Amino acid sequence: MCLKETILATPRHSGALFPLTLALSLREREYLSTGRDGSLAGEHFPAPSEVLPLPKGEGRGEGKGDGRLSMCSLVILALLLTVSALAAKPPTPSGSTVVKSPDPVPPYKDGRPTAEYRLNALDAGVVLRHGDGPGRCDYLGARDLWAFESRGTYYMNYDAAGPSGWLAALATSKDLIHWEKKGPVLELGKPGEDDSKSASYGVTFKDGRTWHMFYLGTPNVSSAPNFIPMFPYQTMKAKGPSPTGPWTKQPQVAPFRCKPGTYYSVTASPGFIVKQRGEYMMFFSAAAAPPTKRTISIARTRDLDGPWTLDAQPIVSPEEQIENTSLYYEPANKTWFLFTNHIGVDGRGEYTDAVWVYWSQDLNHWDARHKAVVLDKKNCTWSKDCIGLPSVVKLGKRLAVLYDAPGGTSVSHMRRDIGLAWLELPLRLPEQPAGQ
């Protein structure tokens, strides 16, 4: 849940008049190579002394025919060598590459970790604005989204801040740019239930013919009209026959709950699910307070309608101050990329200030040094301080990074919109990853 509070290759020569590029195989080069006086077509190629007769005193040794090249010939030869070398350069790799940042993030006042790498997304701006949802459901904001694809349609469950509180609402799209709002898909629980004040952030997972939704519930919110969800953040369950529902709540299913004295004492909210060797792994958000320390951990089960077992330790230290997850597997390098929200701090307090990504080839082992900034004030075009929760989904040869933000220099929880940024695929690792 979101914070609610060339190498240039030298052409090989085989006696040919013109240099051959590395685009030819060795066998092709041997076949095409000729003697000095032979053309590539097998015809006689006149020696230099037989061509370009020059007046006395101009080139080739003052017209003496001693075989030396004229200045013009030297220029032409140099140009040919240059073109040949350029043609031999390897093509620029496609995709998006993690690079060392030339302008690292300045240290935070409390010393929380920063990222020395960047995986720069190209921002496309706002694609869904708050305020016009059915029944005024999002008149105070649209945020904390979960995006996914099914049978050619893209779905977005987003937190609609409306008259009665924050509820998971649905929007659909064919291109991730134009969205049609459908309205809330969950309702508040009964008084005293864990979702009596907010039923939001709906994370979906299809298993066979059944769609499962894990959503955030809390009985505590701020005062009207904002109704901002407050601790504790619990993971709750619903299921349905399709990606649009209708969703039937399962109050009898308690995936996991916050536990006093642990790293998830105030937050144990849902996240991305991966199925591996018959086991479901949920990368959930965890936090303990006070002071509030946020991180990501793994919950495990073999039954989506049963209890989950939480790992004894999170995947990275709570000092990282991250929350929420969306994962992408890159087959080109067999690497998992975990996109998450980073929480920064300045004189205005704590707020979500960037989208970060961590990478690992093993879902069970993550190195906190292997992280990069994806989107922040440097490359977001419309929100310069606050960047909210990310959700990633593939479209063709690009990876879409959807996120929420309030715009301008605001860091408010309210009146946020949904933005879109792009990463070209494949995602590429740095040449020398940190710590290696």
C-alpha positions in Angstrom: 0.0 0.0 0.0 1.2 3.5 -0.6 2.5 5.8 2.1 -0.6 7.0 3.6 0.8 9.2 6.1 32.6 0.4 -29.5 34.8 -0.9 -29.8 35.9 -0.2 -33.4 36.9 -3.3 -35.3 39.9 -3.0 -37.7 38.9 -4.2 -41.2 40.9 -7.2 -42.5 42.7 -6.9 -45.8 43.4 -9.7 -48.1 45.2 -7.8 -50.8 42.0 -6.1 -52.0 42.1 -2.6 -53.2 39.2 -1.6 -50.9 39.0 -2.8 -47.2 36.3 -5.4 -46.4 34.1 -5.0 -43.4 33.4 -7.5 -40.6 29.9 -8.0 -42.1 31.5 -10.6 -44.3 32.4 -14.1 -43.0 36.0 -15.4 -43.3 35.0 -17.7 -46.1 33.3 -14.8 -48.0 36.4 -12.6 -47.6 38.7 -15.3 -49.0 36.4 -15.7 -52.0 36.1 -12.0 -52.7 39.8 -11.1 -52.1 41.7 -10.3 -55.3 45.3 -9.4 -56.2 46.3 -5.8 -56.7 45.5 -6.0 -60.4 42.3 -8.0 -60.2 38.7 -6.7 -59.8 36.0 -8.3 -57.8 34.2 -9.3 -61.0 37.3 -11.2 -62.2 38.2 -8.5 -64.8 41.5 -6.7 -65.2 41.8 -3.7 -62.9 44.5 -1.3 -64.2 47.4 -0.5 -62.0 47.5 3.0 -60.5 50.1 4.1 -63.1 47.6 3.3 -65.8 44.8 5.6 -64.6 44.3 9.2 -63.8 47.1 10.8 -65.9 48.1 14.0 -64.3 49.9 17.0 -65.7 53.6 17.3 -64.7 54.0 18.6 -61.2 50.6 17.4 -59.9 50.7 14.2 -57.8 52.4 10.9 -58.2 55.9 12.3 -57.9 55.6 15.3 -60.2 54.2 13.2 -63.0 57.1 10.7 -62.9 54.8 7.7 -62.4 56.7 6.4 -59.4 53.5 4.8 -57.8 52.9 7.3 -55.0 49.3 8.2 -54.4 47.9 11.7 -55.0 46.5 13.7 -52.1 43.0 13.1 -53.6 43.5 9.3 -53.6 44.7 9.4 -50.0 41.6 11.3 -49.0 39.4 8.8 -50.8 41.2 5.9 -49.2 40.9 7.5 -45.7 37.1 7.9 -46.3 36.8 4.3 -47.3 38.6 3.1 -44.3 36.4 5.3 -42.1 33.2 4.0 -43.7 34.5 0.4 -43.4 35.3 0.8 -39.7 31.9 2.3 -39.0 30.2 -0.5 -40.8 32.1 -2.9 -38.6 30.8 -1.4 -35.4 28.4 -3.6 -33.5 24.8 -2.3 -33.5 23.5 -0.3 -30.5 21.7 -2.7 -28.2 18.0 -2.3 -28.1 16.1 -2.1 -24.8 16.7 -0.2 -21.6 19.9 -0.5 -19.6 20.7 0.1 -15.9 23.4 2.7 -15.8 25.5 4.4 -13.2 23.9 7.7 -12.4 26.0 10.8 -13.3 24.0 12.8 -10.8 23.3 10.6 -7.7 20.4 11.3 -5.4 21.5 13.6 -2.6 21.6 12.0 0.9 18.5 12.1 3.0 18.6 14.0 6.2 18.1 10.8 8.3 20.6 8.8 6.3 18.2 6.3 4.6 19.8 4.6 1.6 19.8 6.0 -1.9 20.3 4.4 -5.3 23.5 4.9 -7.4 22.0 3.5 -10.6 19.2 4.6 -12.9 16.9 2.7 -15.3 15.3 5.7 -16.9 11.7 5.4 -18.0 10.3 7.8 -20.7 7.4 9.6 -19.2 4.2 10.0 -21.2 2.3 12.1 -18.7 -1.2 11.6 -17.2 -3.5 9.0 -18.7 -6.3 8.9 -16.1 -7.5 11.9 -14.2 -9.5 11.9 -11.1 -12.9 13.6 -10.7 -15.2 12.1 -13.3 -15.8 8.5 -12.1 -19.3 7.1 -11.8 -21.2 8.4 -8.7 -18.3 10.9 -7.9 -16.4 7.8 -6.8 -13.0 9.4 -7.4 -13.7 13.1 -7.0 -11.0 13.4 -4.4 -8.3 11.3 -6.2 -7.3 8.3 -8.2 -4.2 6.4 -7.0 -2.6 3.1 -5.7 -3.3 1.2 -8.9 -2.9 -2.4 -10.0 -2.7 -3.0 -13.8 -2.9 -6.3 -15.6 -3.9 -7.8 -19.0 -6.3 -10.5 -20.0 -7.3 -11.5 -23.5 -6.2 -8.3 -25.1 -7.8 -5.9 -22.6 -5.9 -4.0 -19.9 -7.5 -3.6 -16.5 -6.7 -1.2 -13.8 -7.9 -1.5 -10.2 -7.2 1.9 -8.6 -8.1 3.5 -5.3 -11.0 5.9 -5.9 -11.2 8.5 -3.1 -15.0 9.2 -3.0 -17.8 10.3 -0.7 -17.7 7.3 1.6 -13.9 6.6 1.6 -11.3 4.9 -0.5 -12.6 1.9 -2.6 -11.1 -0.2 -5.3 -12.5 0.9 -8.6 -12.1 -0.4 -12.1 -11.0 1.1 -15.4 -10.4 -0.7 -18.7 -8.3 0.1 -21.8 -7.0 -1.4 -25.1 -3.8 0.7 -25.3 -3.0 1.8 -21.7 -3.6 5.4 -22.8 -7.3 5.7 -23.1 -9.3 4.4 -20.1 -13.0 3.8 -19.4 -14.0 4.1 -15.8 -16.4 1.5 -14.5 -16.8 2.5 -10.9 -16.1 0.8 -7.5 -15.8 -3.0 -7.5 -15.6 -3.4 -3.7 -17.7 -1.9 -0.9 -17.0 -1.1 2.7 -17.3 -3.9 5.3 -19.7 -3.9 8.1 -18.9 -1.9 11.3 -16.2 -3.7 13.3 -14.8 -5.6 10.3 -11.2 -5.1 9.1 -12.3 -3.3 5.9 -15.1 -1.2 7.5 -13.4 2.1 6.5 -11.4 1.2 3.4 -11.5 -1.7 0.9 -8.8 -0.7 -1.6 -5.7 -1.7 -3.6 -7.1 -4.8 -5.3 -4.3 -7.2 -6.4 -5.6 -9.9 -8.7 -4.3 -13.4 -9.7 -5.9 -15.9 -12.0 -5.6 -19.5 -11.1 -7.4 -21.9 -13.5 -10.8 -20.5 -14.1 -11.0 -18.5 -10.9 -9.9 -14.9 -10.3 -8.6 -14.1 -6.9 -8.3 -10.6 -5.4 -6.2 -9.7 -2.4 -7.1 -6.3 -1.2 -6.1 -3.9 1.6 -8.6 -3.4 4.5 -8.5 -1.1 7.5 -11.0 0.0 10.2 -9.1 3.3 10.6 -9.1 6.4 8.5 -8.6 10.2 8.9 -11.5 12.6 9.2 -13.9 13.5 6.5 -13.8 14.3 3.7 -10.5 12.8 2.8 -10.9 9.5 4.7 -7.2 8.6 4.3 -6.6 5.0 5.3 -4.5 4.6 8.5 -2.7 1.7 10.3 -3.1 -1.2 10.5 -3.1 -2.3 6.8 -4.4 -5.9 6.5 -4.6 -8.3 3.6 -8.1 -9.5 2.8 -9.6 -11.8 0.2 -12.3 -11.9 -2.5 -12.9 -14.1 -5.6 -14.7 -13.8 -8.9 -15.4 -15.4 -12.3 -13.7 -12.7 -14.4 -11.2 -9.9 -14.2 -14.1 -7.5 -13.7 -15.7 -9.6 -11.0 -18.3 -9.5 -9.6 -16.1 -9.9 -6.5 -17.4 -11.9 -3.6 -15.6 -11.1 -0.3 -14.3 -14.1 1.7 -14.2 -12.8 5.3 -13.6 -16.4 6.5 -10.2 -16.4 4.7 -7.5 -14.5 6.5 -4.3 -14.7 4.4 -2.2 -13.0 7.0 -2.4 -10.2 9.6 -0.1 -7.7 11.2 1.7 -9.1 14.2 3.0 -7.0 17.2 6.7 -7.0 17.7 7.6 -8.0 14.1 8.8 -6.2 11.0 5.1 -6.2 9.9 3.5 -4.9 13.1 1.4 -2.2 11.3 1.4 -3.1 7.7 0.9 -6.5 6.0 -0.7 -5.5 2.8 -1.0 -7.4 -0.5 1.5 -7.5 -3.4 2.5 -9.2 -6.6 2.0 -13.0 -6.7 4.4 -15.5 -8.5 3.6 -19.2 -8.8 6.8 -21.3 -8.7 7.0 -25.1 -8.4 3.5 -25.4 -7.0 4.0 -22.6 -4.4 2.5 -19.2 -4.5 4.8 -16.4 -3.4 3.4 -13.0 -2.6 5.8 -10.0 -2.4 3.8 -8.1 0.3 4.4 -4.7 1.9 5.5 -4.8 5.5 6.1 -2.0 8.1 6.7 -1.6 11.7 6.3 1.5 13.9 7.3 3.7 15.6 9.3 4.9 13.9 7.8 3.7 10.6 10.2 1.4 8.7 9.0 -0.1 5.5 10.1 -3.0 3.4 9.1 -6.0 1.2 8.8 -9.6 2.3 7.5 -12.9 0.9 4.4 -14.8 2.1 4.0 -18.4 0.9 1.1 -20.8 0.4 0.0 -23.7 -1.7 -3.7 -22.8 -1.3 -4.9 -19.4 -2.3 -7.9 -19.8 0.0 -5.8 -20.9 2.9 -3.3 -19.3 5.3 0.1 -18.0 4.3 3.4 -18.4 5.9 5.5 -15.2 6.2 9.3 -15.3 5.9 11.2 -14.6 9.1 13.1 -11.8 7.4 12.2 -9.4 4.6 14.0 -9.5 1.3 15.8 -6.2 2.1 16.3 -4.2 5.3 13.5 -2.0 6.5 16.0 0.9 6.3 15.4 0.8 2.5 12.0 2.5 3.1 10.1 0.9 0.2 6.5 -0.4 -0.2 4.3 -2.1 -2.8 5.4 -4.4 -5.6 5.1 -5.2 -9.3 7.4 -7.7 -10.8 8.6 -8.4 -14.4 10.6 -11.3 -15.6 13.2 -10.5 -18.3 13.8 -13.7 -20.4 16.8 -12.1 -22.2 18.9 -12.4 -19.0 16.7 -14.6 -16.8 16.3 -11.8 -14.3 13.4 -10.7 -12.1 12.9 -6.9 -11.8 10.9 -5.8 -8.8 9.4 -2.3 -9.1 8.5 -0.6 -5.9 7.8 2.8 -4.3 10.5 4.6 -2.4 9.7 6.8 0.6 11.7 10.0 0.9 11.9 12.6 3.6 12.5 16.3 3.7 11.3 19.3 5.7 7.7 18.5 4.7 7.9 15.0 6.2 7.8 11.6 4.5 6.3 11.1 1.1 6.6 8.8 -1.9 9.4 10.4 -4.0 10.4 7.8 -6.7 9.8 4.5 -8.4 12.7 2.2 -7.7 13.6 -1.2 -9.2 15.6 -4.1 -7.7 16.9 -7.0 -9.7 17.7 -10.7 -9.0 17.9 -14.0 -10.8 16.7 -15.7 -7.7 13.3 -14.8 -6.2 14.4 -15.9 -2.8 17.6 -13.8 -2.6 17.8 -10.1 -3.2 20.8 -7.7 -2.8 19.9 -4.2 -1.7 22.8 -2.8 -3.7 21.2 -4.0 -6.9 18.7 -1.2 -7.3 18.0 1.8 -9.6 15.8 4.8 -9.8 13.2 4.4 -12.6 11.1 7.6 -12.2 11.5 10.6 -10.1 11.6 14.4 -10.4 14.4 14.2 -13.0 12.4 12.4 -15.6 8.7 12.8 -14.6 7.2 15.5 -16.7 4.3 16.6 -14.5 5.0 15.8 -10.9 8.3 17.2 -9.6 8.4 16.0 -6.0 6.0 13.2 -5.4 5.8 10.0 -7.4 3.5 7.2 -6.2 2.9 3.5 -6.4 4.0 1.7 -9.6 2.4 -1.1 -11.6 4.0 -2.6 -14.7 2.6 -4.5 -17.6 4.0 -5.5 -21.0 2.7 -4.0 -24.2 4.5 -5.2 -27.4 8.2 -4.5 -27.1 7.7 -2.1 -24.2 7.1 -2.3 -20.5 4.5 0.2 -19.2 5.1 1.7 -15.8 1.8 3.1 -14.5 2.0 5.3 -11.3 0.1 7.9 -9.4 1.2 11.4 -8.5 -0.4 14.7 -7.3 1.4 16.9 -9.9 3.6 20.0 -9.5 5.4 20.3 -6.2 2.5 18.8 -4.2 3.2 15.9 -1.9 -0.5 15.5 -0.9 -2.3 12.1 -0.6 -5.3 13.7 -2.3 -6.3 14.7 -5.8 -3.8 12.4 -7.5 -3.9 11.2 -11.1 -2.5 8.2 -12.9 0.5 8.6 -15.1 2.3 6.4 -17.6 6.0 5.9 -18.5 7.7 3.5 -20.8 10.7 1.2 -20.8 12.0 -0.3 -24.0 12.5 -4.1 -23.8 14.6 -6.0 -23.0 15.7 -4.7 -19.6 19.5 -4.9 -19.4 21.7 -5.1 -16.4 24.7 -2.8 -15.8 28.0 -4.1 -17.1 29.4 -4.3 -13.6 26.6 -4.7 -11.1 27.1 -3.1 -7.7 28.9 -5.4 -5.3 30.4 -7.6 -8.0 
